[in-house]
């Protein structure tokens, strides 16, 4: 069973950047579809980006596309989310998640909350002026 620990959140001004990290332990990330989700106050949790860690294939939700980049460092067993051009609408708790499965299931369902099996505790991102 994989354990996930997020870090890197904080407060930034609109247009700023942050890089979130998700350190995995107990198993290697290349055994999973790894994803970032977020949940804003009063809203449902939503998928941001997923990567089929064994091959590096990625899929993004429409909102952050072009601004956020999901990546991984297999040697460090760590997942990242580089966030550029941050907007107040990006304010949320960001969660890392892992789900077993194939490349096809990762690309088709990785952004669905129900597909994630293991979750981190989350890291808060606040964007305001």
Phi and psi in degrees as GROMACS dihedral restraints (atoms count N, CA, C in turn):
[ dihedral_restraints ]
;  ai    aj    ak    al  type     phi  dphi    fc
    3     4     5     6     1   -90.4    20    10
    4     5     6     7     1   140.6    20    10
    6     7     8     9     1  -110.8    20    10
    7     8     9    10     1   142.5    20    10
    9    10    11    12     1  -126.5    20    10
   10    11    12    13     1   136.6    20    10
   12    13    14    15     1  -135.1    20    10
   13    14    15    16     1   114.1    20    10
   15    16    17    18     1   -87.2    20    10
   16    17    18    19     1   153.9    20    10
   18    19    20    21     1  -156.6    20    10
   19    20    21    22     1   169.7    20    10
   21    22    23    24     1   103.1    20    10
   22    23    24    25     1    -4.8    20    10
   24    25    26    27     1   -70.4    20    10
   25    26    27    28     1   171.1    20    10
   27    28    29    30     1   168.4    20    10
   28    29    30    31     1  -167.1    20    10
   30    31    32    33     1  -108.8    20    10
   31    32    33    34     1   130.2    20    10
   33    34    35    36     1  -138.3    20    10
   34    35    36    37     1   161.5    20    10
   36    37    38    39     1   -84.3    20    10
   37    38    39    40     1   158.2    20    10
   39    40    41    42     1   -54.6    20    10
   40    41    42    43     1   138.5    20    10
   42    43    44    45     1    89.2    20    10
   43    44    45    46     1    -7.8    20    10
   45    46    47    48     1   -77.6    20    10
   46    47    48    49     1   179.9    20    10
   48    49    50    51     1  -129.4    20    10
   49    50    51    52     1   152.3    20    10
   51    52    53    54     1  -146.0    20    10
   52    53    54    55     1   152.6    20    10
   54    55    56    57     1  -123.4    20    10
   55    56    57    58     1   117.7    20    10
   57    58    59    60     1   -90.0    20    10
   58    59    60    61     1   145.3    20    10
   60    61    62    63     1  -122.1    20    10
   61    62    63    64     1   150.4    20    10
   63    64    65    66     1  -135.7    20    10
   64    65    66    67     1   103.8    20    10
   66    67    68    69     1   -87.5    20    10
   67    68    69    70     1   126.3    20    10
   69    70    71    72     1  -102.8    20    10
   70    71    72    73     1   146.5    20    10
   72    73    74    75     1  -142.7    20    10
   73    74    75    76     1   159.7    20    10
   75    76    77    78     1    88.5    20    10
   76    77    78    79     1   -18.0    20    10
   78    79    80    81     1  -167.4    20    10
   79    80    81    82     1   166.7    20    10
   81    82    83    84     1   -95.1    20    10
   82    83    84    85     1   143.5    20    10
   84    85    86    87     1   -65.4    20    10
   85    86    87    88     1   -22.6    20    10
   87    88    89    90     1   -69.6    20    10
   88    89    90    91     1    -5.6    20    10
   90    91    92    93     1   -88.9    20    10
   91    92    93    94     1     2.6    20    10
   93    94    95    96     1  -135.8    20    10
   94    95    96    97     1   160.3    20    10
   96    97    98    99     1   -84.6    20    10
   97    98    99   100     1   116.8    20    10
   99   100   101   102     1  -103.3    20    10
  100   101   102   103     1   136.2    20    10
  102   103   104   105     1  -138.9    20    10
  103   104   105   106     1   156.4    20    10
  105   106   107   108     1  -111.8    20    10
  106   107   108   109     1   134.1    20    10
  108   109   110   111     1  -123.7    20    10
  109   110   111   112     1   165.1    20    10
  111   112   113   114     1  -145.1    20    10
  112   113   114   115     1   154.0    20    10
  114   115   116   117     1  -140.1    20    10
  115   116   117   118     1   114.5    20    10
  117   118   119   120     1   -86.7    20    10
  118   119   120   121     1   156.8    20    10
  120   121   122   123     1   -55.4    20    10
  121   122   123   124     1   129.1    20    10
  123   124   125   126     1    77.2    20    10
  124   125   126   127     1     4.9    20    10
  126   127   128   129     1  -121.3    20    10
  127   128   129   130     1   163.4    20    10
  129   130   131   132     1   -76.8    20    10
  130   131   132   133     1   154.4    20    10
  132   133   134   135     1   -67.4    20    10
  133   134   135   136     1   138.8    20    10
  135   136   137   138     1  -134.4    20    10
  136   137   138   139     1   150.7    20    10
  138   139   140   141     1   -75.8    20    10
  139   140   141   142     1   142.9    20    10
  141   142   143   144     1  -109.8    20    10
  142   143   144   145     1   -52.6    20    10
  144   145   146   147     1  -160.6    20    10
  145   146   147   148     1   150.6    20    10
  147   148   149   150     1  -134.6    20    10
  148   149   150   151     1   152.5    20    10
  150   151   152   153     1  -137.8    20    10
  151   152   153   154     1   132.4    20    10
  153   154   155   156     1   -82.3    20    10
  154   155   156   157     1    99.5    20    10
  156   157   158   159     1   -63.2    20    10
  157   158   159   160     1   -26.3    20    10
  159   160   161   162     1   -67.6    20    10
  160   161   162   163     1   -29.0    20    10
  162   163   164   165     1  -120.3    20    10
  163   164   165   166     1   -18.3    20    10
  165   166   167   168     1    89.1    20    10
  166   167   168   169     1     4.8    20    10
  168   169   170   171     1   -66.3    20    10
  169   170   171   172     1   137.9    20    10
  171   172   173   174     1  -125.7    20    10
  172   173   174   175     1   156.6    20    10
  174   175   176   177     1  -143.9    20    10
  175   176   177   178     1   143.4    20    10
  177   178   179   180     1  -126.3    20    10
  178   179   180   181     1   149.5    20    10
  180   181   182   183     1   -71.6    20    10
  181   182   183   184     1   160.6    20    10
  183   184   185   186     1   -64.8    20    10
  184   185   186   187     1   -39.9    20    10
  186   187   188   189     1   -61.8    20    10
  187   188   189   190     1   -49.7    20    10
  189   190   191   192     1   -87.7    20    10
  190   191   192   193     1    -0.3    20    10
  192   193   194   195     1   -57.9    20    10
  193   194   195   196     1   130.9    20    10
  195   196   197   198     1    90.3    20    10
  196   197   198   199     1   -17.0    20    10
  198   199   200   201     1  -110.4    20    10
  199   200   201   202     1   -32.1    20    10
  201   202   203   204     1  -108.3    20    10
  202   203   204   205     1   147.1    20    10
  204   205   206   207     1  -132.8    20    10
  205   206   207   208     1   124.6    20    10
  207   208   209   210     1   -93.3    20    10
  208   209   210   211     1   137.8    20    10
  210   211   212   213     1  -151.0    20    10
  211   212   213   214     1   177.0    20    10
  213   214   215   216     1  -148.6    20    10
  214   215   216   217     1   154.5    20    10
  216   217   218   219     1  -124.8    20    10
  217   218   219   220     1   101.8    20    10
  219   220   221   222     1   -65.4    20    10
  220   221   222   223     1   -34.3    20    10
  222   223   224   225     1   -63.3    20    10
  223   224   225   226     1   -33.5    20    10
  225   226   227   228     1   -94.8    20    10
  226   227   228   229     1    -3.4    20    10
  228   229   230   231     1    53.4    20    10
  229   230   231   232     1    46.3    20    10
  231   232   233   234     1  -133.0    20    10
  232   233   234   235     1   140.0    20    10
  234   235   236   237     1  -104.8    20    10
  235   236   237   238     1   146.9    20    10
  237   238   239   240     1  -129.0    20    10
  238   239   240   241     1   157.6    20    10
  240   241   242   243     1  -136.5    20    10
  241   242   243   244     1   107.5    20    10
  243   244   245   246     1   -86.4    20    10
  244   245   246   247     1   122.8    20    10
  246   247   248   249     1  -118.6    20    10
  247   248   249   250     1   116.4    20    10
  249   250   251   252     1  -114.4    20    10
  250   251   252   253     1   160.0    20    10
  252   253   254   255     1    56.9    20    10
  253   254   255   256     1    44.3    20    10
  255   256   257   258     1   -65.2    20    10
  256   257   258   259     1   143.7    20    10
  258   259   260   261     1  -123.3    20    10
  259   260   261   262     1   151.2    20    10
  261   262   263   264     1   -53.0    20    10
  262   263   264   265     1   -28.7    20    10
  264   265   266   267     1   -68.2    20    10
  265   266   267   268     1   -12.0    20    10
  267   268   269   270     1   -84.9    20    10
  268   269   270   271     1    -4.9    20    10
  270   271   272   273     1   -61.3    20    10
  271   272   273   274     1   123.1    20    10
  273   274   275   276     1  -176.7    20    10
  274   275   276   277     1   169.3    20    10
  276   277   278   279     1   -86.3    20    10
  277   278   279   280     1   129.8    20    10
  279   280   281   282     1  -106.4    20    10
  280   281   282   283     1   132.0    20    10
  282   283   284   285     1  -120.1    20    10
  283   284   285   286     1   143.3    20    10
  285   286   287   288     1   -98.0    20    10
  286   287   288   289     1   144.3    20    10
  288   289   290   291     1  -145.8    20    10
  289   290   291   292     1   155.2    20    10
  291   292   293   294     1  -131.5    20    10
  292   293   294   295     1   140.4    20    10
  294   295   296   297     1  -141.2    20    10
  295   296   297   298     1   135.0    20    10
  297   298   299   300     1   -70.6    20    10
  298   299   300   301     1   156.8    20    10
  300   301   302   303     1   147.9    20    10
  301   302   303   304     1  -178.3    20    10
  303   304   305   306     1   -90.5    20    10
  304   305   306   307     1   173.4    20    10
  306   307   308   309     1   -60.1    20    10
  307   308   309   310     1   -44.6    20    10
  309   310   311   312     1   -62.3    20    10
  310   311   312   313     1   -45.7    20    10
  312   313   314   315     1   -65.9    20    10
  313   314   315   316     1   -34.2    20    10
  315   316   317   318     1   -65.3    20    10
  316   317   318   319     1   -46.1    20    10
  318   319   320   321     1   -70.1    20    10
  319   320   321   322     1   -33.0    20    10
  321   322   323   324     1   -83.2    20    10
  322   323   324   325     1   -37.0    20    10
  324   325   326   327     1  -125.9    20    10
  325   326   327   328     1     1.6    20    10
  327   328   329   330     1   -60.1    20    10
  328   329   330   331     1   -28.2    20    10
  330   331   332   333     1   -87.5    20    10
  331   332   333   334     1    -1.3    20    10
  333   334   335   336     1   -86.3    20    10
  334   335   336   337     1   130.4    20    10
  336   337   338   339     1   -56.5    20    10
  337   338   339   340     1   -39.4    20    10
  339   340   341   342     1   -68.2    20    10
  340   341   342   343     1   -15.4    20    10
  342   343   344   345     1   -83.9    20    10
  343   344   345   346     1   -17.9    20    10
  345   346   347   348     1   -79.3    20    10
  346   347   348   349     1   133.2    20    10
  348   349   350   351     1  -102.4    20    10
  349   350   351   352     1   -37.3    20    10
  351   352   353   354     1  -119.4    20    10
  352   353   354   355     1   136.4    20    10
  354   355   356   357     1  -126.4    20    10
  355   356   357   358     1   147.2    20    10
  357   358   359   360     1   -86.5    20    10
  358   359   360   361     1  -178.0    20    10
  360   361   362   363     1   -85.8    20    10
  361   362   363   364     1   -17.9    20    10
  363   364   365   366     1    99.1    20    10
  364   365   366   367     1   156.3    20    10
  366   367   368   369     1  -138.7    20    10
  367   368   369   370     1   135.2    20    10
  369   370   371   372     1   -85.0    20    10
  370   371   372   373     1   133.5    20    10
  372   373   374   375     1  -119.5    20    10
  373   374   375   376     1   124.7    20    10
  375   376   377   378     1  -125.0    20    10
  376   377   378   379     1   125.5    20    10
  378   379   380   381     1  -117.9    20    10
  379   380   381   382     1   113.4    20    10
  381   382   383   384     1  -158.3    20    10
  382   383   384   385     1   157.4    20    10
